[in-house]
Amino acid sequence: MRKTIRVTLVLMVLVSSMLFANGKTEQAAPVDPNAPVTLSVWCWDPTFNIFAMNEAAKIYGADHSNVSVKVVETPWADLQQKLITSLSANSTDNLPDIILMQDNAIQKNVVNYPDAYVALNGKIDLSQFAQFKVDVSTVNGKHYAVPFDNGATGTFIRTDILKEAGLKASDFNDITWERFIELGKIVKQKTGLPLVSTVANEPDFIMIMLQSCGVWMFDENGKAYIKDNAVLKECLKVFKEMVESGVCVLVTDWNAYIATLNNGSVAATINGCWIVGSISAEKSQSGKWAVINTPRFGSISSSVNYSSQGGSSWIVMANSKHQDVAIDFLSKTFGGSVELYDTILPSSGAIATWLPAAKALAYDKPIPFFGGQKIYADLVGYSGKVPNVKYGIYNYEARDAIARALSDILKGADMDSALATAQKNVEFQMSE
């Protein structure tokens, strides 16, 4: 017993000698809050995302002169590939502090690599953002992203063409898809122009329609919800009628789609609000456009006149050595600065999903190109009314399956059979 006590005392002395050198406690060196910090960021598009990030760095730097931001231009496809390669190899030293991620890819990335990203619960006030954007980056109750650009949809329409058809923009506000087709037929009859265009074999319209109903291609348990999805069938039915009636014209690719807007070969488009930049590029059409909300389904009780198409969000990487600084930076800029959104809107058209941004002066300005309409204030208002959906981790796979089914249906295939095949293909991919 005494031997045990002696050994214990010796160990205590040894431990004490390690903790107390020259009578002083050895402690970790205090962190200097003013030490230089460089945050690295990966994102794409110099005139949009990169521009916004650099402006955010200027605003944050005014009160945090020790913090600088290094933006590395990284196209989305390259960013995703680099990210997966590094995380798969468990080699994260080369990853940045912050990345921009497309909204419809967040769920899959987080589910596959949950420890790679920082949960922001309690660290950033996400209640100030449009709820549908917050839900996009929520996995098992944890929020992994700071929402950025707004994908809220609108009907962007040529007022001069409507006038020729005896109509006005307000005739399209708060309407159903059924009424949209009726008005489209009038435009077609009076002007010879289709009302809208879209890229053939792309299901953009279907996705917009689905989200307006708060329904997606997966059920609440994450299972494929395609062949028995009554809302999806109604979307396909209405879209098929739009095409067959000449209200919607199909074009070969994205460039051809933009051309229909700029050369006046259609009267309108329904898309995410980021399309404003492409529309405004044709200066000769200034004053001839207006924006109203998105059609809804009269036969579906959950359907509203608001939806979303596209968008992205900022994510803090778990490998970052400056997580707290990165979070504070995003909180005080993209999640806390009216000045930032007031600065980036006029130059880039980056419309916020941070709802207080509607107070920025730039959002309340009449836009001459759109006949003096305060379109940015309207679009931010739309974003707060977009229904929430769960994109799921196989969103791209389901979207591609719907695109193939849509193509077959337009060629005359039976809808139930086409959707059954789509569901089977998605379920196969989910099982691999």
C-alpha positions as CSV (number, residue, x, y, z in Angstrom):
1,M,0.0,0.0,0.0
2,R,2.8,2.5,0.9
3,K,4.6,1.5,-2.3
4,T,1.5,2.5,-4.3
5,I,1.3,5.8,-2.5
6,R,4.9,6.5,-3.1
7,V,4.5,5.8,-6.9
8,T,1.5,8.0,-7.0
9,L,3.3,10.9,-5.3
10,V,6.2,10.5,-7.8
11,L,3.8,10.7,-10.7
12,M,2.2,13.8,-9.2
13,V,5.6,15.5,-8.8
14,L,6.5,14.7,-12.4
15,V,3.2,16.0,-13.7
16,S,3.6,19.1,-11.6
17,S,7.1,19.8,-12.9
18,M,5.7,19.7,-16.4
19,L,2.9,22.2,-15.5
20,F,4.9,24.5,-13.4
21,A,8.2,25.6,-14.8
22,N,10.2,28.1,-12.7
23,G,7.1,28.5,-10.6
24,K,4.9,29.6,-13.5
25,T,2.0,27.8,-15.2
26,E,2.7,26.8,-18.8
27,Q,-0.3,28.1,-20.8
28,A,-1.1,28.2,-24.5
29,A,-0.1,31.5,-26.2
30,P,-3.0,33.9,-26.3
31,V,-4.6,34.4,-29.8
32,D,-3.9,37.8,-31.2
33,P,-7.3,39.1,-32.5
34,N,-5.4,41.5,-34.7
35,A,-3.1,39.0,-36.3
36,P,-3.2,39.0,-40.1
37,V,-5.8,36.5,-41.6
38,T,-6.3,35.6,-45.2
39,L,-9.5,33.9,-46.1
40,S,-9.4,31.9,-49.3
41,V,-12.6,31.6,-51.4
42,W,-13.5,29.5,-54.4
43,C,-16.3,30.7,-56.7
44,W,-17.0,31.5,-60.3
45,D,-18.2,34.3,-62.6
46,P,-16.0,37.5,-62.4
47,T,-18.9,39.9,-62.9
48,F,-21.3,38.2,-60.5
49,N,-20.1,36.0,-57.6
50,I,-16.5,37.1,-57.6
51,F,-17.4,40.7,-57.9
52,A,-19.8,40.3,-54.9
53,M,-17.2,38.5,-52.8
54,N,-14.6,41.2,-53.4
55,E,-17.1,43.9,-52.5
56,A,-17.9,42.0,-49.3
57,A,-14.2,41.9,-48.5
58,K,-14.0,45.7,-48.8
59,I,-16.9,46.3,-46.5
60,Y,-15.6,43.8,-43.9
61,G,-12.1,45.1,-44.2
62,A,-13.2,48.6,-43.1
63,D,-13.6,47.4,-39.6
64,H,-11.3,44.4,-39.8
65,S,-8.1,45.7,-41.4
66,N,-6.2,42.5,-40.5
67,V,-8.5,40.3,-42.6
68,S,-8.0,40.0,-46.4
69,V,-9.9,37.8,-48.8
70,K,-8.3,35.9,-51.7
71,V,-10.7,34.8,-54.3
72,V,-9.7,32.0,-56.7
73,E,-11.9,31.9,-59.8
74,T,-13.1,28.3,-60.0
75,P,-15.8,27.3,-62.5
76,W,-18.6,25.2,-60.8
77,A,-17.8,22.0,-62.6
78,D,-14.1,22.3,-61.6
79,L,-14.9,23.3,-58.0
80,Q,-17.2,20.2,-57.6
81,Q,-14.5,17.9,-59.0
82,K,-11.7,19.3,-56.9
83,L,-13.9,19.1,-53.8
84,I,-14.9,15.5,-54.3
85,T,-11.3,14.5,-55.2
86,S,-9.9,16.0,-52.0
87,L,-12.6,14.8,-49.7
88,S,-12.5,11.3,-51.1
89,A,-8.8,11.1,-50.5
90,N,-9.2,12.7,-47.1
91,S,-6.7,15.4,-48.2
92,T,-8.2,18.8,-47.4
93,D,-5.1,21.0,-47.0
94,N,-5.6,22.4,-50.5
95,L,-9.2,23.3,-49.9
96,P,-10.2,27.0,-49.2
97,D,-11.9,28.5,-46.2
98,I,-15.2,29.3,-48.1
99,I,-16.8,27.9,-51.2
100,L,-19.8,28.8,-53.3
101,M,-22.0,25.8,-54.0
102,Q,-25.0,25.5,-56.3
103,D,-28.2,25.1,-54.2
104,N,-29.3,21.9,-55.8
105,A,-26.0,20.2,-55.1
106,I,-25.8,21.1,-51.4
107,Q,-27.8,18.2,-50.0
108,K,-25.8,15.5,-51.9
109,N,-22.5,17.0,-50.9
110,V,-23.4,17.3,-47.2
111,V,-24.9,13.9,-47.0
112,N,-21.9,12.3,-48.6
113,Y,-19.3,14.3,-46.6
114,P,-21.1,15.6,-43.5
115,D,-17.8,16.4,-41.6
116,A,-16.4,18.5,-44.4
117,Y,-18.7,21.5,-43.8
118,V,-19.4,23.7,-40.8
119,A,-22.9,23.8,-39.4
120,L,-24.0,27.4,-38.8
121,N,-26.8,26.9,-36.3
122,G,-26.7,29.7,-33.7
123,K,-23.7,31.3,-35.5
124,I,-25.6,33.3,-38.2
125,D,-29.1,34.6,-38.1
126,L,-30.6,32.7,-40.9
127,S,-34.2,33.7,-40.0
128,Q,-33.5,36.9,-42.0
129,F,-33.2,34.9,-45.3
130,A,-36.0,33.5,-47.5
131,Q,-37.0,30.3,-45.9
132,F,-36.9,28.2,-49.1
133,K,-33.2,29.1,-49.4
134,V,-32.4,28.1,-45.8
135,D,-34.2,24.8,-46.3
136,V,-32.0,24.0,-49.3
137,S,-28.9,23.8,-47.1
138,T,-30.5,22.1,-44.1
139,V,-29.6,18.5,-43.4
140,N,-30.9,16.7,-40.3
141,G,-31.7,20.0,-38.6
142,K,-28.3,21.5,-39.3
143,H,-27.8,24.6,-41.5
144,Y,-24.7,24.5,-43.7
145,A,-24.8,27.6,-45.9
146,V,-25.3,31.3,-46.0
147,P,-27.8,31.9,-48.9
148,F,-26.6,34.2,-51.6
149,D,-28.3,34.9,-55.0
150,N,-32.0,34.8,-55.5
151,G,-33.5,32.3,-57.9
152,A,-37.1,33.6,-57.4
153,T,-39.0,33.4,-60.7
154,G,-40.9,36.0,-62.5
155,T,-42.8,36.5,-65.7
156,F,-40.6,38.9,-67.7
157,I,-42.8,40.3,-70.5
158,R,-42.7,42.8,-73.4
159,T,-45.3,45.5,-72.8
160,D,-45.1,46.8,-76.4
161,I,-46.0,43.3,-77.8
162,L,-48.8,43.0,-75.3
163,K,-50.2,46.4,-76.4
164,E,-50.2,45.1,-80.0
165,A,-52.3,42.2,-78.8
166,G,-54.7,44.5,-76.9
167,L,-53.3,43.3,-73.5
168,K,-51.2,44.8,-70.7
169,A,-48.8,43.4,-68.1
170,S,-51.2,43.5,-65.3
171,D,-53.4,41.0,-67.2
172,F,-50.7,38.4,-66.3
173,N,-50.5,39.1,-62.6
174,D,-51.7,36.5,-60.1
175,I,-53.1,34.2,-62.8
176,T,-53.3,30.5,-63.3
177,W,-51.5,28.5,-66.0
178,E,-54.8,27.8,-67.6
179,R,-55.3,31.6,-68.0
180,F,-51.7,32.0,-69.1
181,I,-52.3,29.7,-72.0
182,E,-55.5,31.6,-72.9
183,L,-53.6,34.9,-73.0
184,G,-50.8,33.2,-74.9
185,K,-53.2,32.2,-77.6
186,I,-54.4,35.8,-77.9
187,V,-50.8,37.0,-78.2
188,K,-50.2,34.4,-80.9
189,Q,-53.3,35.2,-82.8
190,K,-52.8,39.0,-82.7
191,T,-49.0,39.2,-83.2
192,G,-48.0,35.9,-84.7
193,L,-45.5,35.5,-81.8
194,P,-45.2,32.6,-79.3
195,L,-45.6,33.9,-75.7
196,V,-42.6,32.1,-74.3
197,S,-39.6,29.9,-75.3
198,T,-37.6,27.2,-73.6
199,V,-34.7,24.8,-74.5
200,A,-36.0,21.5,-75.9
201,N,-35.4,18.5,-73.8
202,E,-34.8,20.6,-70.7
203,P,-37.4,20.4,-67.9
204,D,-37.0,24.0,-66.6
205,F,-40.7,24.8,-66.8
206,I,-41.6,21.6,-65.1
207,M,-39.3,22.3,-62.2
208,I,-40.7,25.8,-61.8
209,M,-44.2,24.5,-61.9
210,L,-43.5,21.7,-59.3
211,Q,-41.9,24.1,-56.8
212,S,-44.8,26.5,-57.0
213,C,-46.9,23.7,-55.6
214,G,-44.4,22.8,-52.9
215,V,-43.9,19.4,-54.5
216,W,-40.7,17.8,-55.8
217,M,-39.5,14.5,-57.4
218,F,-38.9,12.9,-54.0
219,D,-41.3,12.3,-51.1
220,E,-40.7,13.4,-47.5
221,N,-38.7,10.2,-46.9
222,G,-36.3,10.8,-49.8
223,K,-37.8,8.2,-52.1
224,A,-38.4,8.8,-55.8
225,Y,-41.8,10.3,-56.3
226,I,-42.4,10.3,-60.0
227,K,-44.8,7.8,-61.5
228,D,-47.5,8.4,-58.9
229,N,-46.9,12.1,-58.6
230,A,-50.3,13.7,-59.6
231,V,-48.8,17.2,-59.5
232,L,-46.0,16.3,-61.8
233,K,-48.5,14.8,-64.2
234,E,-50.5,18.0,-64.2
235,C,-47.3,20.0,-64.9
236,L,-46.5,17.8,-67.9
237,K,-50.0,18.0,-69.2
238,V,-50.1,21.9,-69.1
239,F,-46.6,22.2,-70.6
240,K,-47.6,19.8,-73.4
241,E,-50.6,22.0,-74.1
242,M,-48.4,25.1,-74.2
243,V,-46.1,23.6,-76.8
244,E,-48.9,22.1,-78.9
245,S,-50.9,25.3,-78.9
246,G,-47.9,27.3,-80.0
247,V,-47.9,29.4,-76.8
248,C,-44.4,28.0,-76.1
249,V,-41.7,27.4,-78.7
250,L,-38.8,25.0,-78.2
251,V,-35.3,26.0,-79.2
252,T,-32.1,24.1,-79.6
253,D,-29.9,25.5,-76.8
254,W,-29.3,28.2,-74.3
255,N,-27.9,30.7,-76.8
256,A,-30.9,30.3,-79.0
257,Y,-33.2,30.8,-76.0
258,I,-31.5,34.1,-75.1
259,A,-31.7,35.1,-78.7
260,T,-35.5,34.8,-78.6
261,L,-35.6,37.3,-75.8
262,N,-33.1,39.8,-77.4
263,N,-34.4,39.7,-81.0
264,G,-38.1,39.9,-80.0
265,S,-39.2,36.6,-81.4
266,V,-41.2,35.8,-78.2
267,A,-43.2,38.1,-76.0
268,A,-42.1,36.8,-72.6
269,T,-40.1,34.4,-70.5
270,I,-40.5,32.8,-67.1
271,N,-37.3,32.2,-65.3
272,G,-35.1,32.9,-62.3
273,C,-34.6,36.6,-61.6
274,W,-31.0,36.3,-62.7
275,I,-32.3,36.4,-66.2
276,V,-32.5,40.2,-65.8
277,G,-28.9,40.6,-66.9
278,S,-29.5,38.7,-70.2
279,I,-32.7,40.6,-71.0
280,S,-31.2,44.0,-70.2
281,A,-28.2,43.3,-72.5
282,E,-30.4,44.4,-75.5
283,K,-30.4,48.1,-74.9
284,S,-32.8,48.8,-77.8
285,Q,-35.6,47.3,-75.7
286,S,-35.2,49.6,-72.8
287,G,-38.6,50.7,-71.4
288,K,-40.4,47.8,-73.1
289,W,-40.3,45.2,-70.4
290,A,-42.2,44.5,-67.2
291,V,-42.1,41.9,-64.4
292,I,-45.0,40.1,-62.8
293,N,-45.3,36.9,-60.7
294,T,-45.4,33.3,-61.9
295,P,-48.6,31.5,-62.9
296,R,-50.1,28.9,-60.5
297,F,-52.4,25.9,-60.9
298,G,-56.1,26.6,-60.3
299,S,-56.7,22.9,-59.7
300,I,-54.0,22.4,-57.1
301,S,-54.7,23.9,-53.7
302,S,-51.0,24.1,-52.7
303,S,-50.0,26.0,-55.8
304,V,-49.0,29.7,-55.5
305,N,-47.8,32.4,-57.8
306,Y,-44.1,32.1,-56.7
307,S,-41.3,29.7,-57.5
308,S,-37.6,29.4,-57.9
309,Q,-35.0,28.5,-60.5
310,G,-31.3,28.3,-59.7
311,G,-29.2,30.0,-57.1
312,S,-26.2,29.3,-54.9
313,S,-24.9,29.7,-51.3
314,W,-21.7,30.2,-49.3
315,I,-20.3,27.4,-47.2
316,V,-17.5,27.4,-44.6
317,M,-15.2,24.4,-44.9
318,A,-14.4,22.4,-41.8
319,N,-10.7,22.3,-42.8
320,S,-10.5,26.1,-42.4
321,K,-8.0,27.3,-39.8
322,H,-10.0,30.5,-39.5
323,Q,-13.6,29.2,-39.1
324,D,-14.7,31.8,-36.7
325,V,-13.4,34.6,-38.9
326,A,-15.0,33.1,-42.0
327,I,-18.3,32.8,-40.2
328,D,-18.1,36.4,-38.8
329,F,-17.2,37.7,-42.3
330,L,-20.2,36.0,-43.9
331,S,-22.5,37.1,-41.0
332,K,-21.5,40.8,-41.3
333,T,-21.6,40.9,-45.1
334,F,-23.9,38.6,-47.0
335,G,-26.0,38.1,-43.8
336,G,-25.8,41.6,-42.4
337,S,-24.9,44.4,-44.7
338,V,-27.5,46.4,-46.6
339,E,-24.6,48.4,-48.0
340,L,-23.2,45.3,-49.7
341,Y,-26.4,44.5,-51.6
342,D,-26.8,48.2,-52.4
343,T,-23.4,48.1,-54.0
344,I,-23.5,44.9,-56.0
345,L,-27.1,45.1,-57.3
346,P,-26.6,47.8,-59.9
347,S,-23.4,46.4,-61.4
348,S,-24.1,42.6,-61.2
349,G,-27.8,42.2,-60.8
350,A,-27.2,39.9,-57.8
351,I,-30.6,40.0,-56.2
352,A,-30.5,39.0,-52.6
353,T,-32.4,36.4,-50.6
354,W,-31.4,38.3,-47.4
355,L,-34.8,39.9,-46.9
356,P,-33.5,43.2,-45.2
357,A,-31.7,43.9,-48.5
358,A,-35.0,45.2,-49.8
359,K,-34.3,48.3,-47.7
360,A,-31.2,49.1,-49.8
361,L,-31.6,52.2,-51.9
362,A,-30.8,50.3,-55.1
363,Y,-33.8,48.0,-54.5
364,D,-36.2,50.8,-54.3
365,K,-35.1,52.6,-57.5
366,P,-37.3,52.6,-60.5
367,I,-35.6,50.8,-63.4
368,P,-35.9,52.6,-66.7
369,F,-35.3,49.4,-68.7
370,F,-38.5,48.0,-67.1
371,G,-40.6,51.0,-67.7
372,G,-39.7,52.6,-64.3
373,Q,-40.9,49.5,-62.3
374,K,-39.1,48.9,-59.0
375,I,-38.4,45.3,-60.1
376,Y,-35.8,44.5,-57.5
377,A,-38.1,45.3,-54.6
378,D,-40.8,43.2,-56.2
379,L,-38.4,40.2,-56.8
380,V,-37.1,40.2,-53.3
381,G,-40.8,40.2,-52.2
382,Y,-41.4,37.2,-54.4
383,S,-38.5,35.3,-52.8
384,G,-40.1,35.4,-49.4
385,K,-43.2,33.5,-50.7
386,V,-41.5,30.6,-52.6
387,P,-42.7,27.2,-51.3
388,N,-40.1,25.0,-49.7
389,V,-39.1,21.7,-51.3
390,K,-36.5,19.1,-50.5
391,Y,-34.2,18.7,-53.6
392,G,-32.7,15.5,-52.2
393,I,-29.3,14.1,-53.0
394,Y,-30.3,12.6,-56.4
395,N,-31.8,15.9,-57.7
396,Y,-29.7,15.9,-60.9
397,E,-30.5,12.3,-61.7
398,A,-34.2,12.8,-61.2
399,R,-34.1,16.0,-63.3
400,D,-32.5,14.1,-66.2
401,A,-35.0,11.3,-65.9
402,I,-37.9,13.8,-66.1
403,A,-36.2,15.5,-69.1
404,R,-36.2,12.2,-71.0
405,A,-39.8,11.4,-70.1
406,L,-40.8,14.9,-71.2
407,S,-39.2,14.5,-74.5
408,D,-40.9,11.1,-75.1
409,I,-44.3,12.6,-74.0
410,L,-44.0,15.4,-76.5
411,K,-43.4,12.9,-79.2
412,G,-46.6,11.0,-78.3
413,A,-45.5,8.5,-75.6
414,D,-47.9,7.5,-72.9
415,M,-47.4,9.7,-69.9
416,D,-47.8,6.9,-67.3
417,S,-45.4,4.6,-69.0
418,A,-42.8,7.4,-69.5
419,L,-43.0,8.3,-65.8
420,A,-42.8,4.7,-64.7
421,T,-39.6,4.3,-66.7
422,A,-38.2,7.5,-65.2
423,Q,-38.9,6.3,-61.7
424,K,-37.3,3.0,-62.4
425,N,-34.2,4.6,-63.7
426,V,-33.9,7.0,-60.7
427,E,-34.4,4.1,-58.2
428,F,-31.7,2.1,-60.0
429,Q,-29.3,5.0,-59.6
430,M,-30.2,5.5,-56.0
431,S,-29.5,1.8,-55.3
432,E,-26.0,1.8,-56.7
